[in-house]
């Protein structure tokens, strides 16, 4: 990654932190909304910074946990949300170790 690309993504993350902390202070509710802020920042890090793909799962987990604590969701709703995320994630990303449909290397 080039320096100017890294600098742009760091500025984005820093701006998100400042906006998130500002919103938390304006609403005067820090817990559990801090989980939503950190989760959204982790999610955006995974999208904009290469090599941080694992932080996507952490971001989604923090957002789900923050929603669970904010709206007092039950276990059934959490399992439905996690199941839906796993289905969408498996449809979007194919495994690199998966066998090709047609093996043309034998010809």
C-alpha positions in Angstrom: 0.0 0.0 0.0 1.3 3.4 -0.9 1.8 6.1 1.7 -0.9 8.4 0.4 -3.5 5.6 0.4 -2.6 4.7 3.9 -2.8 8.3 4.9 -6.3 8.7 3.4 -7.6 5.6 5.2 -6.1 6.8 8.5 -7.8 10.2 8.1 -11.1 8.5 7.4 -10.8 6.3 10.5 -9.7 9.3 12.6 -12.7 11.3 11.3 -15.1 8.4 12.2 -13.7 8.3 15.7 -14.2 12.0 16.2 -17.7 11.9 14.9 -18.5 8.8 16.9 -17.2 10.3 20.1 -19.0 13.6 19.4 -22.3 11.7 18.9 -21.8 9.8 22.1 -21.1 12.9 24.1 -24.1 14.7 22.5 -26.5 11.9 23.3 -25.0 11.4 26.8 -25.4 7.6 26.4 -22.0 6.0 26.2 -22.9 2.4 27.0 -23.7 0.3 24.8 -23.6 2.8 21.9 -19.8 2.7 22.1 -20.0 -0.9 20.8 -21.8 0.4 17.7 -19.2 3.1 17.1 -16.3 0.7 17.5 -18.0 -1.9 15.4 -18.7 0.5 12.5 -15.1 1.7 12.6 -13.8 -1.9 12.5 -16.1 -2.7 9.7 -14.9 0.4 7.7 -11.3 -0.5 8.4 -11.8 -3.9 6.9 -13.2 -2.3 3.7 -10.7 0.4 3.2 -7.4 -1.0 4.6 -6.0 -4.1 2.9 -4.9 -6.8 5.2 -7.6 -6.1 7.8 -10.2 -8.6 6.5 -10.5 -10.2 9.9 -11.7 -7.1 11.5 -14.9 -7.3 9.5 -16.1 -10.1 11.7 -15.2 -8.3 14.8 -17.0 -5.2 13.6 -20.1 -7.1 12.8 -20.0 -8.9 16.2 -19.6 -5.6 18.0 -22.5 -4.1 16.1 -24.7 -7.1 16.8 -23.8 -7.0 20.5 -24.4 -3.3 20.7 -27.9 -3.8 19.0 -28.6 -6.6 21.4 -27.8 -4.5 24.4 -29.5 -1.3 23.0 -32.8 -2.9 21.9 -32.8 -5.7 24.4 -33.1 -8.3 21.6 -33.6 -11.9 22.6 -31.4 -14.8 21.7 -33.6 -15.8 18.9 -33.2 -12.5 17.1 -29.4 -12.6 17.6 -29.2 -16.1 16.1 -31.4 -15.0 13.2 -29.1 -12.0 12.5 -25.9 -14.0 12.8 -27.3 -16.7 10.5 -28.3 -14.2 7.9 -24.9 -12.6 8.1 -23.2 -16.0 7.6 -25.4 -16.8 4.6 -24.7 -13.4 3.0 -21.0 -13.7 3.7 -20.7 -17.2 2.3 -22.6 -16.1 -0.9 -20.3 -13.0 -1.4 -17.0 -14.7 -0.8 -16.0 -18.0 -2.4 -13.4 -20.1 -0.8 -10.0 -19.9 -2.5 -9.5 -23.7 -1.8 -12.7 -24.7 -3.6 -12.4 -27.0 -6.6 -13.2 -25.4 -9.9 -16.3 -26.5 -11.7 -14.4 -27.7 -14.8 -10.9 -29.0 -14.4 -9.1 -28.1 -17.7 -5.7 -28.9 -16.5 -6.0 -32.6 -17.6 -6.3 -31.7 -21.3 
